[in-house]
Protein backbone atom coordinates (compact mmCIF):
# COMPACT_ATOMS: atom_id res chain seq x y z
CA UNK A 1 0.00 0.00 0.00
CA UNK A 2 1.10 3.57 -0.69
CA UNK A 3 0.22 5.66 2.34
CA UNK A 4 -0.96 9.22 1.66
CA UNK A 5 -1.23 10.26 5.31
CA UNK A 6 -1.08 9.29 8.97
CA UNK A 7 -3.76 8.95 11.61
CA UNK A 8 -2.67 9.70 15.15
CA UNK A 9 -3.45 7.09 17.78
CA UNK A 10 -5.98 9.44 19.37
CA UNK A 11 -7.79 9.93 16.08
CA UNK A 12 -7.71 6.22 15.33
CA UNK A 13 -9.36 5.63 18.72
CA UNK A 14 -12.00 8.29 17.99
CA UNK A 15 -12.89 6.45 14.79
CA UNK A 16 -12.87 3.03 16.42
CA UNK A 17 -15.46 4.22 18.94
CA UNK A 18 -17.75 5.46 16.17
CA UNK A 19 -19.04 2.36 14.41
CA UNK A 20 -20.36 4.18 11.34
CA UNK A 21 -17.10 6.04 10.75
CA UNK A 22 -14.92 3.10 11.73
CA UNK A 23 -16.44 1.09 8.91
CA UNK A 24 -15.16 3.66 6.41
CA UNK A 25 -11.58 2.59 7.18
CA UNK A 26 -9.45 -0.51 7.20
CA UNK A 27 -6.71 0.10 9.76
CA UNK A 28 -3.31 -0.93 8.46
CA UNK A 29 -1.11 -2.77 10.99
CA UNK A 30 2.18 -1.18 12.01
CA UNK A 31 3.42 2.20 13.09
CA UNK A 32 5.08 5.01 11.18
CA UNK A 33 8.17 6.93 12.17
CA UNK A 34 5.81 9.25 14.05
CA UNK A 35 4.34 6.32 16.02
CA UNK A 36 1.02 6.81 14.26
CA UNK A 37 -1.30 4.58 12.27
CA UNK A 38 -0.99 4.72 8.48
CA UNK A 39 -3.90 5.86 6.33
CA UNK A 40 -4.13 5.34 2.57
CA UNK A 41 -6.71 5.51 -0.21
CA UNK A 42 -7.17 1.75 -0.19
CA UNK A 43 -8.00 1.97 3.49
CA UNK A 44 -11.26 3.67 2.56
CA UNK A 45 -14.43 1.78 1.82
CA UNK A 46 -14.89 1.42 -1.92
CA UNK A 47 -18.09 3.48 -1.95
CA UNK A 48 -16.75 6.48 -0.01
CA UNK A 49 -14.86 9.38 -1.61
CA UNK A 50 -12.49 11.74 0.16
CA UNK A 51 -15.07 14.52 -0.25
CA UNK A 52 -17.75 12.35 1.36
CA UNK A 53 -15.31 11.44 4.13
CA UNK A 54 -14.79 15.14 4.90
CA UNK A 55 -18.54 15.64 5.24
CA UNK A 56 -19.03 12.52 7.37
CA UNK A 57 -16.32 13.48 9.86
CA UNK A 58 -17.60 17.07 10.07
CA UNK A 59 -21.16 15.88 10.75
CA UNK A 60 -19.78 13.73 13.56
CA UNK A 61 -18.21 16.89 15.06
CA UNK A 62 -14.74 15.35 14.84
CA UNK A 63 -13.21 18.46 13.29
CA UNK A 64 -14.09 22.06 12.44
CA UNK A 65 -14.21 22.52 8.65
CA UNK A 66 -12.78 25.52 6.79
CA UNK A 67 -15.22 24.90 3.92
CA UNK A 68 -12.23 25.12 1.56
CA UNK A 69 -11.24 22.08 -0.49
CA UNK A 70 -7.63 20.98 -1.00
CA UNK A 71 -6.40 18.37 -3.47
CA UNK A 72 -4.77 15.24 -2.05
CA UNK A 73 -1.67 14.01 -3.88
CA UNK A 74 0.77 11.19 -3.35
CA UNK A 75 3.62 12.34 -1.08
CA UNK A 76 6.63 13.39 -3.11
CA UNK A 77 4.62 14.11 -6.28
CA UNK A 78 6.37 16.44 -8.73
CA UNK A 79 4.62 19.77 -9.25
CA UNK A 80 4.83 22.34 -12.03
CA UNK A 81 4.89 25.97 -10.95
CA UNK A 82 2.67 27.37 -13.69
CA UNK A 83 1.46 24.64 -16.07
CA UNK A 84 -1.83 23.17 -14.84
CA UNK A 85 -1.62 20.29 -17.33
CA UNK A 86 1.70 19.22 -15.78
CA UNK A 87 0.35 18.97 -12.22
CA UNK A 88 0.27 15.53 -10.56
CA UNK A 89 -3.10 13.75 -10.53
CA UNK A 90 -5.38 14.48 -7.59
CA UNK A 91 -6.51 11.48 -5.53
CA UNK A 92 -9.52 13.45 -4.34
CA UNK A 93 -10.38 16.54 -2.33
CA UNK A 94 -10.79 17.03 1.40
CA UNK A 95 -11.61 20.00 3.59
CA UNK A 96 -8.58 22.02 4.63
CA UNK A 97 -9.38 21.53 8.31
CA UNK A 98 -9.12 17.76 7.96
CA UNK A 99 -5.63 17.72 6.43
CA UNK A 100 -3.57 17.77 9.67
CA UNK A 101 -5.89 15.25 11.31
CA UNK A 102 -5.36 12.74 8.50
CA UNK A 103 -1.74 13.77 8.08
CA UNK A 104 -1.99 14.27 4.32
CA UNK A 105 0.46 16.49 2.48
CA UNK A 106 -0.67 20.06 1.73
CA UNK A 107 0.85 22.74 -0.48
CA UNK A 108 1.16 26.48 -0.05
CA UNK A 109 2.96 29.55 -1.38
CA UNK A 110 5.05 32.20 0.40
CA UNK A 111 6.23 35.48 -1.10
CA UNK A 112 9.23 37.50 0.10
CA UNK A 113 8.26 41.09 -0.67
CA UNK A 114 11.63 42.86 -0.93
CA UNK A 115 12.52 46.52 -1.36
CA UNK A 116 15.96 47.88 -2.25
CA UNK A 117 16.78 51.25 -0.70
CA UNK A 118 20.01 53.27 -0.62
CA UNK A 119 20.44 52.22 3.02
CA UNK A 120 20.00 48.51 2.33
CA UNK A 121 17.52 45.69 1.75
CA UNK A 122 14.06 45.70 3.37
CA UNK A 123 11.29 43.10 3.69
CA UNK A 124 7.54 43.65 3.91
CA UNK A 125 6.12 41.83 6.94
CA UNK A 126 2.45 41.36 7.81
CA UNK A 127 0.87 40.92 11.23
CA UNK A 128 -1.81 38.25 11.26
CA UNK A 129 -5.27 39.23 12.43
CA UNK A 130 -6.16 38.52 16.04
CA UNK A 131 -9.10 36.35 14.98
CA UNK A 132 -7.07 33.96 12.79
CA UNK A 133 -7.61 30.32 13.75
CA UNK A 134 -3.88 29.50 13.55
CA UNK A 135 -1.16 31.68 15.10
CA UNK A 136 -3.24 34.86 15.61
CA UNK A 137 -1.20 38.05 15.94
CA UNK A 138 2.03 36.47 14.69
CA UNK A 139 4.21 38.05 12.05
CA UNK A 140 3.82 36.66 8.52
CA UNK A 141 4.95 37.13 4.94
CA UNK A 142 3.57 39.83 2.66
CA UNK A 143 1.71 37.02 0.89
CA UNK A 144 1.24 33.43 2.05
CA UNK A 145 -1.55 30.95 1.60
CA UNK A 146 -2.59 27.37 1.05
CA UNK A 147 -3.07 25.97 -2.44
CA UNK A 148 -6.80 25.39 -2.91
CA UNK A 149 -8.07 22.53 -5.05
CA UNK A 150 -7.62 22.97 -8.78
CA UNK A 151 -4.92 25.67 -8.60
CA UNK A 152 -1.22 25.69 -9.49
CA UNK A 153 1.37 27.35 -7.23
CA UNK A 154 1.51 30.32 -9.63
CA UNK A 155 -2.28 30.73 -9.71
CA UNK A 156 -2.32 30.53 -5.90
CA UNK A 157 0.30 33.27 -5.70
CA UNK A 158 -1.73 35.53 -8.02
CA UNK A 159 -4.93 34.88 -6.04
CA UNK A 160 -3.41 35.34 -2.57
CA UNK A 161 -1.37 38.38 -3.59
CA UNK A 162 -4.48 40.24 -4.73
CA UNK A 163 -6.65 39.10 -1.79
CA UNK A 164 -4.19 39.55 1.06
CA UNK A 165 -2.09 42.56 0.11
CA UNK A 166 -3.79 44.28 -2.83
CA UNK A 167 -0.87 43.50 -5.13
CA UNK A 168 -1.73 44.35 -8.74
CA UNK A 169 -1.17 41.65 -11.33
CA UNK A 170 1.39 43.81 -13.15
CA UNK A 171 3.63 43.66 -10.06
CA UNK A 172 2.90 40.04 -9.12
CA UNK A 173 3.89 38.82 -12.55
CA UNK A 174 7.47 39.89 -11.76
CA UNK A 175 7.72 37.37 -8.91
CA UNK A 176 10.42 34.72 -9.32
CA UNK A 177 10.23 31.16 -8.07
CA UNK A 178 13.09 30.70 -5.59
CA UNK A 179 12.86 27.37 -3.78
CA UNK A 180 10.73 24.62 -2.31
CA UNK A 181 10.62 23.57 1.35
CA UNK A 182 9.03 20.44 2.80
CA UNK A 183 8.60 19.70 6.49
CA UNK A 184 6.74 17.41 8.86
CA UNK A 185 5.90 18.43 12.41
CA UNK A 186 3.29 17.95 15.11
CA UNK A 187 1.18 21.00 15.85
CA UNK A 188 -1.86 21.65 18.08
CA UNK A 189 -4.07 21.23 14.99
CA UNK A 190 -2.47 17.86 14.12
CA UNK A 191 0.34 16.52 11.95
CA UNK A 192 1.56 19.09 9.42
CA UNK A 193 3.18 17.69 6.27
CA UNK A 194 3.57 20.79 4.13
CA UNK A 195 5.25 21.66 0.84
CA UNK A 196 5.92 25.38 0.43
CA UNK A 197 6.67 27.03 -2.89
CA UNK A 198 8.77 30.14 -2.17
CA UNK A 199 8.91 33.23 -4.36
CA UNK A 200 10.82 36.53 -4.33
CA UNK A 201 9.40 39.83 -5.56
CA UNK A 202 11.29 43.13 -5.60
CA UNK A 203 8.83 45.97 -5.15
CA UNK A 204 9.13 49.71 -5.79
CA UNK A 205 9.71 51.90 -2.77
CA UNK A 206 6.43 53.72 -3.41
CA UNK A 207 4.29 50.57 -3.19
CA UNK A 208 2.19 50.24 -0.02
CA UNK A 209 0.39 46.91 0.55
CA UNK A 210 -3.20 46.99 1.77
CA UNK A 211 -4.87 44.32 3.96
CA UNK A 212 -7.79 43.50 1.67
CA UNK A 213 -9.38 40.32 3.05
CA UNK A 214 -8.81 40.94 6.75
CA UNK A 215 -6.43 38.00 7.28
CA UNK A 216 -3.62 40.49 7.99
CA UNK A 217 -4.25 43.52 10.17
CA UNK A 218 -1.21 45.59 9.15
CA UNK A 219 1.98 45.62 7.06
CA UNK A 220 5.42 46.85 8.10
CA UNK A 221 8.59 47.40 6.06
CA UNK A 222 11.58 46.21 8.10
CA UNK A 223 15.33 46.16 7.42
CA UNK A 224 16.42 42.64 6.55
CA UNK A 225 18.85 42.74 9.51
CA UNK A 226 15.93 43.34 11.89
CA UNK A 227 14.00 40.45 10.36
CA UNK A 228 17.08 38.25 10.80
CA UNK A 229 17.28 39.17 14.49
CA UNK A 230 13.58 38.50 15.04
CA UNK A 231 13.88 35.03 13.51
CA UNK A 232 17.06 34.23 15.43
CA UNK A 233 16.07 35.54 18.87
CA UNK A 234 12.25 35.36 19.08
CA UNK A 235 9.17 33.38 18.09
CA UNK A 236 7.44 36.44 16.67
CA UNK A 237 6.83 34.84 13.27
CA UNK A 238 4.30 32.16 12.40
CA UNK A 239 5.99 28.79 12.74
CA UNK A 240 6.58 28.00 9.05
CA UNK A 241 7.41 31.57 7.99
CA UNK A 242 10.73 31.29 9.82
CA UNK A 243 11.69 28.34 7.60
CA UNK A 244 11.04 30.36 4.44
CA UNK A 245 12.97 33.31 5.86
CA UNK A 246 15.94 31.08 6.72
CA UNK A 247 15.87 29.97 3.08
CA UNK A 248 15.97 33.64 2.06
CA UNK A 249 18.82 34.39 4.49
CA UNK A 250 20.80 31.47 3.06
CA UNK A 251 20.36 32.79 -0.47
CA UNK A 252 21.39 36.28 0.71
CA UNK A 253 24.46 34.73 2.40
CA UNK A 254 23.65 36.23 5.81
CA UNK A 255 25.03 33.23 7.75
CA UNK A 256 28.57 32.20 8.45
CA UNK A 257 29.86 29.41 6.21
CA UNK A 258 29.57 26.78 8.94
CA UNK A 259 26.07 27.85 10.00
CA UNK A 260 24.94 27.98 6.39
CA UNK A 261 26.11 24.41 5.77
CA UNK A 262 24.30 23.13 8.88
CA UNK A 263 21.06 24.96 8.09
CA UNK A 264 21.09 23.99 4.42
CA UNK A 265 21.51 20.31 5.31
CA UNK A 266 18.46 20.53 7.59
CA UNK A 267 16.31 22.65 5.28
CA UNK A 268 17.02 20.83 2.02
CA UNK A 269 17.40 17.13 2.91
CA UNK A 270 16.21 16.05 -0.57
CA UNK A 271 16.08 17.70 -4.01
CA UNK A 272 12.87 19.65 -4.66
CA UNK A 273 10.20 17.77 -6.63
CA UNK A 274 9.37 19.77 -9.75
CA UNK A 275 7.88 18.56 -13.00
CA UNK A 276 9.89 19.00 -16.23
CA UNK A 277 8.19 22.38 -16.72
CA UNK A 278 10.50 25.17 -15.63
CA UNK A 279 9.06 28.18 -13.78
C-alpha positions as CSV (number, residue, x, y, z in Angstrom):
1,X,0.0,0.0,0.0
2,X,1.1,3.6,-0.7
3,X,0.2,5.7,2.3
4,X,-1.0,9.2,1.7
5,X,-1.2,10.3,5.3
6,X,-1.1,9.3,9.0
7,X,-3.8,8.9,11.6
8,X,-2.7,9.7,15.1
9,X,-3.4,7.1,17.8
10,X,-6.0,9.4,19.4
11,X,-7.8,9.9,16.1
12,X,-7.7,6.2,15.3
13,X,-9.4,5.6,18.7
14,X,-12.0,8.3,18.0
15,X,-12.9,6.5,14.8
16,X,-12.9,3.0,16.4
17,X,-15.5,4.2,18.9
18,X,-17.7,5.5,16.2
19,X,-19.0,2.4,14.4
20,X,-20.4,4.2,11.3
21,X,-17.1,6.0,10.7
22,X,-14.9,3.1,11.7
23,X,-16.4,1.1,8.9
24,X,-15.2,3.7,6.4
25,X,-11.6,2.6,7.2
26,X,-9.4,-0.5,7.2
27,X,-6.7,0.1,9.8
28,X,-3.3,-0.9,8.5
29,X,-1.1,-2.8,11.0
30,X,2.2,-1.2,12.0
31,X,3.4,2.2,13.1
32,X,5.1,5.0,11.2
33,X,8.2,6.9,12.2
34,X,5.8,9.3,14.1
35,X,4.3,6.3,16.0
36,X,1.0,6.8,14.3
37,X,-1.3,4.6,12.3
38,X,-1.0,4.7,8.5
39,X,-3.9,5.9,6.3
40,X,-4.1,5.3,2.6
41,X,-6.7,5.5,-0.2
42,X,-7.2,1.7,-0.2
43,X,-8.0,2.0,3.5
44,X,-11.3,3.7,2.6
45,X,-14.4,1.8,1.8
46,X,-14.9,1.4,-1.9
47,X,-18.1,3.5,-2.0
48,X,-16.8,6.5,0.0
49,X,-14.9,9.4,-1.6
50,X,-12.5,11.7,0.2
51,X,-15.1,14.5,-0.2
52,X,-17.7,12.3,1.4
53,X,-15.3,11.4,4.1
54,X,-14.8,15.1,4.9
55,X,-18.5,15.6,5.2
56,X,-19.0,12.5,7.4
57,X,-16.3,13.5,9.9
58,X,-17.6,17.1,10.1
59,X,-21.2,15.9,10.7
60,X,-19.8,13.7,13.6
61,X,-18.2,16.9,15.1
62,X,-14.7,15.4,14.8
63,X,-13.2,18.5,13.3
64,X,-14.1,22.1,12.4
65,X,-14.2,22.5,8.6
66,X,-12.8,25.5,6.8
67,X,-15.2,24.9,3.9
68,X,-12.2,25.1,1.6
69,X,-11.2,22.1,-0.5
70,X,-7.6,21.0,-1.0
71,X,-6.4,18.4,-3.5
72,X,-4.8,15.2,-2.1
73,X,-1.7,14.0,-3.9
74,X,0.8,11.2,-3.4
75,X,3.6,12.3,-1.1
76,X,6.6,13.4,-3.1
77,X,4.6,14.1,-6.3
78,X,6.4,16.4,-8.7
79,X,4.6,19.8,-9.3
80,X,4.8,22.3,-12.0
81,X,4.9,26.0,-10.9
82,X,2.7,27.4,-13.7
83,X,1.5,24.6,-16.1
84,X,-1.8,23.2,-14.8
85,X,-1.6,20.3,-17.3
86,X,1.7,19.2,-15.8
87,X,0.3,19.0,-12.2
88,X,0.3,15.5,-10.6
89,X,-3.1,13.8,-10.5
90,X,-5.4,14.5,-7.6
91,X,-6.5,11.5,-5.5
92,X,-9.5,13.5,-4.3
93,X,-10.4,16.5,-2.3
94,X,-10.8,17.0,1.4
95,X,-11.6,20.0,3.6
96,X,-8.6,22.0,4.6
97,X,-9.4,21.5,8.3
98,X,-9.1,17.8,8.0
99,X,-5.6,17.7,6.4
100,X,-3.6,17.8,9.7
101,X,-5.9,15.2,11.3
102,X,-5.4,12.7,8.5
103,X,-1.7,13.8,8.1
104,X,-2.0,14.3,4.3
105,X,0.5,16.5,2.5
106,X,-0.7,20.1,1.7
107,X,0.9,22.7,-0.5
108,X,1.2,26.5,-0.1
109,X,3.0,29.6,-1.4
110,X,5.0,32.2,0.4
111,X,6.2,35.5,-1.1
112,X,9.2,37.5,0.1
113,X,8.3,41.1,-0.7
114,X,11.6,42.9,-0.9
115,X,12.5,46.5,-1.4
116,X,16.0,47.9,-2.2
117,X,16.8,51.2,-0.7
118,X,20.0,53.3,-0.6
119,X,20.4,52.2,3.0
120,X,20.0,48.5,2.3
121,X,17.5,45.7,1.7
122,X,14.1,45.7,3.4
123,X,11.3,43.1,3.7
124,X,7.5,43.6,3.9
125,X,6.1,41.8,6.9
126,X,2.5,41.4,7.8
127,X,0.9,40.9,11.2
128,X,-1.8,38.2,11.3
129,X,-5.3,39.2,12.4
130,X,-6.2,38.5,16.0
131,X,-9.1,36.3,15.0
132,X,-7.1,34.0,12.8
133,X,-7.6,30.3,13.7
134,X,-3.9,29.5,13.5
135,X,-1.2,31.7,15.1
136,X,-3.2,34.9,15.6
137,X,-1.2,38.0,15.9
138,X,2.0,36.5,14.7
139,X,4.2,38.1,12.0
140,X,3.8,36.7,8.5
141,X,4.9,37.1,4.9
142,X,3.6,39.8,2.7
143,X,1.7,37.0,0.9
144,X,1.2,33.4,2.1
145,X,-1.6,31.0,1.6
146,X,-2.6,27.4,1.1
147,X,-3.1,26.0,-2.4
148,X,-6.8,25.4,-2.9
149,X,-8.1,22.5,-5.1
150,X,-7.6,23.0,-8.8
151,X,-4.9,25.7,-8.6
152,X,-1.2,25.7,-9.5
153,X,1.4,27.4,-7.2
154,X,1.5,30.3,-9.6
155,X,-2.3,30.7,-9.7
156,X,-2.3,30.5,-5.9
157,X,0.3,33.3,-5.7
158,X,-1.7,35.5,-8.0
159,X,-4.9,34.9,-6.0
160,X,-3.4,35.3,-2.6
161,X,-1.4,38.4,-3.6
162,X,-4.5,40.2,-4.7
163,X,-6.7,39.1,-1.8
164,X,-4.2,39.6,1.1
165,X,-2.1,42.6,0.1
166,X,-3.8,44.3,-2.8
167,X,-0.9,43.5,-5.1
168,X,-1.7,44.4,-8.7
169,X,-1.2,41.6,-11.3
170,X,1.4,43.8,-13.1
171,X,3.6,43.7,-10.1
172,X,2.9,40.0,-9.1
173,X,3.9,38.8,-12.6
174,X,7.5,39.9,-11.8
175,X,7.7,37.4,-8.9
176,X,10.4,34.7,-9.3
177,X,10.2,31.2,-8.1
178,X,13.1,30.7,-5.6
179,X,12.9,27.4,-3.8
180,X,10.7,24.6,-2.3
181,X,10.6,23.6,1.3
182,X,9.0,20.4,2.8
183,X,8.6,19.7,6.5
184,X,6.7,17.4,8.9
185,X,5.9,18.4,12.4
186,X,3.3,17.9,15.1
187,X,1.2,21.0,15.8
188,X,-1.9,21.7,18.1
189,X,-4.1,21.2,15.0
190,X,-2.5,17.9,14.1
191,X,0.3,16.5,11.9
192,X,1.6,19.1,9.4
193,X,3.2,17.7,6.3
194,X,3.6,20.8,4.1
195,X,5.2,21.7,0.8
196,X,5.9,25.4,0.4
197,X,6.7,27.0,-2.9
198,X,8.8,30.1,-2.2
199,X,8.9,33.2,-4.4
200,X,10.8,36.5,-4.3
201,X,9.4,39.8,-5.6
202,X,11.3,43.1,-5.6
203,X,8.8,46.0,-5.1
204,X,9.1,49.7,-5.8
205,X,9.7,51.9,-2.8
206,X,6.4,53.7,-3.4
207,X,4.3,50.6,-3.2
208,X,2.2,50.2,0.0
209,X,0.4,46.9,0.5
210,X,-3.2,47.0,1.8
211,X,-4.9,44.3,4.0
212,X,-7.8,43.5,1.7
213,X,-9.4,40.3,3.0
214,X,-8.8,40.9,6.8
215,X,-6.4,38.0,7.3
216,X,-3.6,40.5,8.0
217,X,-4.3,43.5,10.2
218,X,-1.2,45.6,9.1
219,X,2.0,45.6,7.1
220,X,5.4,46.8,8.1
221,X,8.6,47.4,6.1
222,X,11.6,46.2,8.1
223,X,15.3,46.2,7.4
224,X,16.4,42.6,6.6
225,X,18.8,42.7,9.5
226,X,15.9,43.3,11.9
227,X,14.0,40.4,10.4
228,X,17.1,38.2,10.8
229,X,17.3,39.2,14.5
230,X,13.6,38.5,15.0
231,X,13.9,35.0,13.5
232,X,17.1,34.2,15.4
233,X,16.1,35.5,18.9
234,X,12.3,35.4,19.1
235,X,9.2,33.4,18.1
236,X,7.4,36.4,16.7
237,X,6.8,34.8,13.3
238,X,4.3,32.2,12.4
239,X,6.0,28.8,12.7
240,X,6.6,28.0,9.1
241,X,7.4,31.6,8.0
242,X,10.7,31.3,9.8
243,X,11.7,28.3,7.6
244,X,11.0,30.4,4.4
245,X,13.0,33.3,5.9
246,X,15.9,31.1,6.7
247,X,15.9,30.0,3.1
248,X,16.0,33.6,2.1
249,X,18.8,34.4,4.5
250,X,20.8,31.5,3.1
251,X,20.4,32.8,-0.5
252,X,21.4,36.3,0.7
253,X,24.5,34.7,2.4
254,X,23.7,36.2,5.8
255,X,25.0,33.2,7.8
256,X,28.6,32.2,8.4
257,X,29.9,29.4,6.2
258,X,29.6,26.8,8.9
259,X,26.1,27.8,10.0
260,X,24.9,28.0,6.4
261,X,26.1,24.4,5.8
262,X,24.3,23.1,8.9
263,X,21.1,25.0,8.1
264,X,21.1,24.0,4.4
265,X,21.5,20.3,5.3
266,X,18.5,20.5,7.6
267,X,16.3,22.6,5.3
268,X,17.0,20.8,2.0
269,X,17.4,17.1,2.9
270,X,16.2,16.0,-0.6
271,X,16.1,17.7,-4.0
272,X,12.9,19.6,-4.7
273,X,10.2,17.8,-6.6
274,X,9.4,19.8,-9.7
275,X,7.9,18.6,-13.0
276,X,9.9,19.0,-16.2
277,X,8.2,22.4,-16.7
278,X,10.5,25.2,-15.6
279,X,9.1,28.2,-13.8
